Amino acid sequence: MPFQFNIGDHISLQAGFTNFDSAQYGQLKWSRNKLFKMVKNNPSCDAYFRSLPNSRTLTSMINDDSIWISYGPGIEAPFYGKAYFDNGEIGIADRAFRMGRWTVLATIIHELAHLNGAPGHGGDTRAEEAVYHCGLGTDKEYFDLVDDPRTRYNPNYGD
């Protein structure tokens, strides 16, 4: 069974995380479907995730039903989401939903990279680089470190 969205069938272990509402569920469902297609058609997703400290592939992570994604209404800018290593839970902020489904997808990828060991501090960019390696950024952005606001990857974003 794949990772799970909290639609009211999960009590989050993370304070402030709750279930998604029906308006958010459409973006989440689209993001999950897109993520499964992305992993199947883009081997660099798994290759990059395997290079992270915990060495898991993205395929193994999205097929892990112990990973829960909940709504994190208290997550404030500049963040779009948060991952908690100790309980494997991810929260998605309002900001991601306001930006649209592509940002929700990028946030899920970014936060899964954190669960796979990408540091979340000190300006480390490995979680955001996962977004690029899964096809949501351009080579120019990645190699020249110049953000293109038309993509979901931001080469200057480090947690």
N, C-alpha and C positions, 0 to 999 in steps of 0.2 A: 504494500500500500504506500502511496506517495506521502510526502510531507502534508501536514494538515492545516487548514484554515479554521480559526476559531469562529464558528457561526452560532455559538451558544451552547455547544456540546463539550466545552472545555473550561475548566476553572484555571485561569492562568496563575502560575507560581510567581509571576512578576507583578509587583505592586503597580497599579495604574493601567495594566493591560486588560482589555476586555474583548468581547466579541464584536465582529464586524456587523454592520447593518446591511440590509438588502441592496441599498444603492451602491455600496462599496463592493459587494460580491461580484458584480459583473466585471469590474476591472481585475479583480483577483483571479477569477476563472479564466479570463482572457490571458492573463499573465502566466498562469500555470500551463495552459495549453501551449502558449508560445515558447515557454521555457523547455518543455519536453521536445518540441520540434527543433529548437535551437541546439540542444545537446545532441540530438540524433544526427543533425546535419552539419555540425561544426565541431570537429574533433579538438580544436584548440581550447574549447571550454573545459573538457576533461583534462587535457594536458596541463593547462594552467593550474587548475584546482589541485592536480596531483603534485604540483611544485610547491604548494603552500605547506606550512609547518606540520599540519596533521595528515597530509598526503592522501586525502580522500578525493575521489573524482566527484565532479558535479553530479554525474549520473547516480552515484551511490547516495549522495546527499538528498537529491530530490525524490529518491525512492525510500527514504527513511521516515517511517511514520512516527518516530519519536520526536521529530522536529515540528514544532507548532508555530504558526504565524498568527499573531493577534493584532488587534487594533491598539495603537499606542497614542491616545489623544493628548497625552501630556508631553510628548516628545517635541521639543521646540527647535526652531531654526538655529543653526544651519543644518540640522540633521533631518533626514528623510525617514530614518528608521534606527533601530538599535537591536543589537544581538547580545544575548547573555550566555556566555560559555558554560556556566555552571548548570543551567537547566535546559539548554538547547532551544531557547525560545527567542523568537524574533518579534519585534513590534514595528508596525508600519504607521507613520505619522500622517496627519491630515495633509501636510505639505505635499507628500507624494501623490495623494489622491487628487489634489487640486491641479497638479501638473499633468496628470493623465496616466493612462495605462502603461505607456512606455516607461515612465518614471517609476511606477509601481514595480514593473518588471526589473528595471535596473536596481532598484532598492533591494528587492529579494536576492538578486545575484550578489550584490555588495555585502549584504548581511550574512548570506551563506558563506561567503569568503571569510568573514570574521569567525563564524562557527568552525571553519576549517583551519583556524589558527592565524589568519592575517591579523596583525596587531591593530588595535583601535586607539592608538595614541602616538604622540611624538611626530606627527607629520608623515607617518608611514602611508604609502599609497597603494599597497598591495591589494587591499579590498576593492578599491576603485579600479585598479588595473584589471580585475576580473571582469568588470563591465566591458572593457575594451576587448579582452580576449574572447568574450562571448559574442562579439560582433556589433556592439552598440556604440562604437566610436570609430574614428578614422585613423589611418596610419599617420597622417600629418599631425593630428592631435597628440598621438602617442609618442612619436619621435621628435617632434618640434616643441612639445609642451605648450601648444597654443589651443585654447578651448574653442570649439565650434559649438555655439549654443543650439544648433539644430540637432545635435546628438545628445544622448543621455550620459556619455562618458565625459568626465571633467579631469584633465590631467593635473590640475592644480589642487585637487581635493585630497587632502590627507587628514585622517582622523587624529 
